[in-house]
Amino acid sequence: MRPEAVSRIGRGNLDHMNSGGGGVHLNVTINAVDAKSVRELLSQTKIQHEFARMYFQGRNEGMW
């Protein structure tokens, strides 16, 4: 693997993947006044697509 790739992905992430790991955990904090507004926010397709985009981008770039 090229040094640039190791630098971008990170030695720790590569070691973790090589040991059979690689699971992704994503924590999101939403400050809201009530649960209903959170449910309404998360039910929006646009918001769901944005969460999915961020997740896959982070996974593909070795951020998580």
SVG drawing of the C-alpha trace seen along z (x, -y; Angstrom):
<svg xmlns="http://www.w3.org/2000/svg" viewBox="-45 -23 50 34">
<polyline fill="none" stroke="black" stroke-width="0.4" points="0.0,0.0 1.3,-3.5 2.4,-5.7 -0.2,-8.3 -3.0,-5.7 -1.7,-4.6 -1.5,-8.2 -5.0,-9.0 -6.6,-5.8 -4.5,-5.7 -2.3,-2.9 -4.7,-2.2 -7.6,-1.8 -5.6,0.5 -4.5,2.6 -8.1,2.9 -9.3,3.9 -6.5,6.5 -7.4,8.0 -11.0,8.7 -12.5,5.6 -14.0,2.8 -17.4,2.3 -18.7,-1.3 -20.3,-3.1 -22.1,-6.4 -23.3,-8.6 -25.5,-11.6 -26.6,-14.2 -29.8,-16.1 -30.9,-18.8 -34.7,-19.1 -37.5,-20.3 -39.7,-17.2 -39.5,-13.7 -42.2,-14.4 -40.0,-16.9 -37.1,-14.4 -39.4,-11.7 -40.6,-14.2 -37.0,-15.2 -35.7,-11.6 -38.8,-10.6 -37.8,-13.0 -36.3,-11.2 -33.8,-14.1 -32.4,-13.8 -32.2,-10.0 -30.2,-10.3 -27.9,-12.9 -27.2,-10.5 -26.5,-7.7 -24.2,-9.9 -22.2,-11.0 -21.9,-7.4 -20.7,-6.0 -18.4,-8.9 -16.8,-8.4 -16.5,-4.6 -15.0,-5.0 -12.5,-7.6 -11.5,-5.6 -12.8,-8.1 -14.7,-5.4"/>
</svg>
